[in-house]
């Protein structure tokens, strides 16, 4: 019997597995795909995540982007200099696999190409069923993403989440000349388009982050946006993927099990940032399971409380800000993003240097008052 079985080898699952294995617990990671595997994702992440690991993440970073350009309908641009705190750009196949290999080095067991078909709680642990065999673990971490089944199997049938979609175009190039990040707010209803550079190409995408938004063609938007960078959309490969945005504080634990990552609906409802919150939830999930294994009776319940207090409260402000920002996007761009400090503040939130609760209340009040004029 394993101390803990982790289902899913993304940032949340790999992080929880690493920290549990580091503490000497026996950990099994089950992943349905063959690793390393491609994962649709813009790939922008804050350097803040380095503080959650005791090994150097540099080998998994494709490049560092020091400037963000924001535009409205491909015009009215502003530049935000990130100085010594650039956005890290990662390829998820490289980044996720790097985290998983660190967990394996600490003693975790990895079984990829192993799809979980069901789970069952028996006496003092979980039986996790795959096509060819079953595994038993005292504790279970469900981290199988927005499309996974773990939340349902563990009894979380009515999760608070807003499932939205994004489309991304990966365009490979031999040498990336432009290392700046681009965010476009005027082409997409209730969302934005982006161009995130990598060492070997560009990830150009569009996402709408309001559940009841009007129909729009992300394909046409991306094709249009790609031309701004003298790139040809036909040279790339399109990938669509769902996002499970945070939509309220909820219970994330059950009998000897917790949810983490997109399975726990932790994606930022304003920016759709997913990597940092997934890693954070994986870290907190590992601490909860470690405490439970050490005999703490309410350890898993405390995980739900911690995620509510330390992440949920911030996401409530993010959700409020998003509801105003995307309802009045042009006004929000002019008064928020183009404000002398607005763009830098937005990037500081993304970097984890500032919180939504520190800045959102003032912004919401301003936008609400001006939009009613």
Secondary structure, DSSP 8 states (H G I E B T S, - for coil): -EEEEEE--SHHHHHHHHHHHHTT--EEEE-SS-SS-------EEEGGGGGG-SS--GGG--EEE-EEEEEETTEEEEEEE-TTS-EEE--HHHHHHHHHHHHHHTT-EEE-S--EEEEEEETTEEEEEESS-EEEEEEEEE---TT-SHHHHTT--S--EEEEEEEEEEEE-SS-----EEEE-SSSTTEEEEEEEETTEEEEEEEE--TT-----HHHHHHHHHHTTT--GGGEEEEEEEEEEE-S----EETTEEE-GGGGT-B-TTT---HHHHHHHHHHHHHHHHHHHTT-TTHHHHHHHHIIIIIIHHHHHHHHHHHHHTTSHHHHIIIIISSTTHHHHHHHHHHTSS-HHHHHHHHHHHHHHHHT-
